[in-house]
Amino acid sequence: MQSQPVEEFLKTLNTIDPAASKYFVIDKERSWYEHSFTQIVCRFHSVLAQYEDVVLIGNSMGGFGAMLFPGLLPNVRVAIAFTPQFSVAPRVTKGNEKRFDKYLGRIDSFSIDHACLFPAQQVRRFVVFGEAEDTWHVARFREHLGSRDAMLLVGGTGHDTSAVLREKGLLSPLLLDLIDGDEGFAGTARRLASLNLTSTIISDESPRTER
């Protein structure tokens, strides 16, 4: 039996802001929201309309969702994605993504081409990747970075970047920086450097590496 996706970031979010309302979206069919897209948009459009400040956070397929939905939901200010897929649609990936084939075979048709399909100029988007496994997705997201967006590549990690950051005590400070701070990934880059880990910050400016 395949394990079901679980609620992620619950302990971390309760630590950094225990009073904040938190909603979790889990695609139990692992369809990258192909089977639940309309329900999610309709349901959360009314739910999030009651809040003035909304932050979306996700990991892997959840990170795909965190990038996909900001342009469709109200009051989203920040979207944060850890190792998200840019796309899993075969007509887009063209053989560059094979890891999820056992799940993708259950999807009859793909209507969502990629995670940046719906513009969200009012939202600051932050994407975190390791330096291995997701190179095709890194390149595609880099092509779609807006002037307010940024990407962090964390050396020595792969698809498990959020877990590595959590183990090193860096996940909570990172989320606080992105949600409430002004300097984006700069603080995390310095913290990684203090642990002798490299990182690269990519924006619409030239990338810079901390060592």
N, C-alpha and C positions, 0 to 999 in steps of 0.2 A: 504494500500500500504506500502510495506517495504521501509524504507529509504535506500538510496544508500550510500556506503562508500564515504568518503570525503577525500580531501587532508589534511594530518596531518603534524604537525610540521612546517607549512609554516611561521607563524609569528616568531616562535623561531629561525628557520634557517635564516630568513631575519635579525633578530636582531644580531645573532652572526657572520654572514658573508654575508652582503647584496650583495657583488660583486660575490659570487660564483654562478655558474650555477646550477640550480636545476631542476630535472626531477621527475615527480610523476607517479607512476604506480598504477592504481586502478582496482582491479578485480571486476567489477560491477556484475558479475554473482555469486560472492562468492563461487568460485570453488577451492579455495586454489591453483590457477594457473594451475589446471588440464586442463582447456579449453584454456589457453593462454600461456602456458609454452614455446612452440616453438617460437611463435611470439615475446615474450619478449626477449628471448635469442638472436634471430636473429636481432631484432631491436636494442637492446642496446649494442650488441657486437660492432657494427660499431659506434654507438654514443659515447660510453665511450672510444673507442680507441683513440680519439682525446685529452683525458685528461690524465695527468700524475698522478693525485692523486684523487681517487674515494672513497667516503664513502657511504655506504648503511645504511639507518635508516628505521625502521618500527615498527608499533604497532599492536599487536594481529595477525590477518592474514597477515598484512604487515610485522610484525616481523618474521613470518614464511618465507616470501619472502626474508627478509634481511639476513636470515641464509641460505636459499636455493641457492641463485644465485651467491654468491661470487666466488665459484669455477668454474663458467661458464662464467664469464665476465672479461674483461681486466682491469688492473690497480686498482683493488679494494685493498685498504690498511686496511680499518677498516669497520666492520659490527656491527651495534648496533640494538638490538631487545628488545622491551618492551613487556612483557607478551606474547611471541609467543607460538603457538602450536608446539610441537615437531612433532606431526603427527595427522592427522584426518582420516587416512585410517583405516577402521574397522579391517582389518587383523592385524594391528599393535596396535591399541588402545585397542582392545579386551574388549570393554565395559567401559573403563576408561574415555571416553570423550563422554558426551551426550548432551552438551549445544548447539551444532550446527547441530543437527540432521535435522532440518527443511531445512537447506541449503544442507547438505550432501546427502539428498535424491534425489537431482537433478543431482548428478554425477553418470553417468552410470558405469564407472570403474575408479579405482584408480591406476595410474602408478607411483605416487610419494609416496614412503613409508614414508619418514620423511625428516625434514628440513636439516639434516646433511648428506644427501645422496651423495653429491658431495664434495670431499676433497678440502680444501682451506688452505693449510698449510702456505701460504704466507700472509694470512689475520688474523688480530687480531679481534677476535669475543668477543663482550660484550653482556651479556644477563641480563635483569632486570626483576625481578618478585616481586609480593607481597608475603605474607606468607599464603595466603588462595586461594582456588579455583583451582589453577594450579599445585598442588603438584605432580601429575603424570608427567606433562611436565617438571617440575623442575628436577625430578629424572632422566628422560631420557636425558635431556641436560647435566646434571652433568656427566653422563657416557661418553659423547662425548666431554668434554672440552679438548682442547689441551694445550700444554705448554704455549702458548701465550694468551690463552683465560681466561675469568673470568666471574663470575656471582655475581649479587648483589640481595639479598633478603631484601626488605624494610618492616619493621614491621608496622602493622596497616593499611596495604593496601591489596587490592585484585587484581582483573583484571584491576583496574583503576589506576595503579601505576604511569603511565606517567602523568595523570591528577593531581594526588596528588602532584607530584614533581613540576609540573608547578604552581599550586596554591601556593606553598610554596616558589616559586622563586628559585627552585633548578634545574630545567630542563636545562636551558641555561648553568649554570656552569658545570653541569654533562657532557653535550655534548662537551663543550670546553675541559674538562679534557680528555675525551676519544679520541677526534679527534686530539688535539694538545699537550696534556700533556704526562707525562711519568709514573704517579703514578696510573693510572687507576681509580678504584672506591674509593680510599682512601680519597680523598678530600670530596666527597659526603658523605661518612660514617661519617666524622668529622662534616660536616654541619648538618646531621641528628641528630647526638648525641647532638649538641648544641640546638636542638629543642626538646630534650628528646624523640627522636624516635630511636628505635633500628634498626640495619641493620647487615647483615652478608655477608661478602665477601667470595666467594668460588672460588678456582682455583684448579690446580692440587696439590697444597699444602694443608695443613690443613685449614679448614674454620676458620675465626676469626670474632667475634661479637663486634660491637661498641655499647656502651650504654651511 
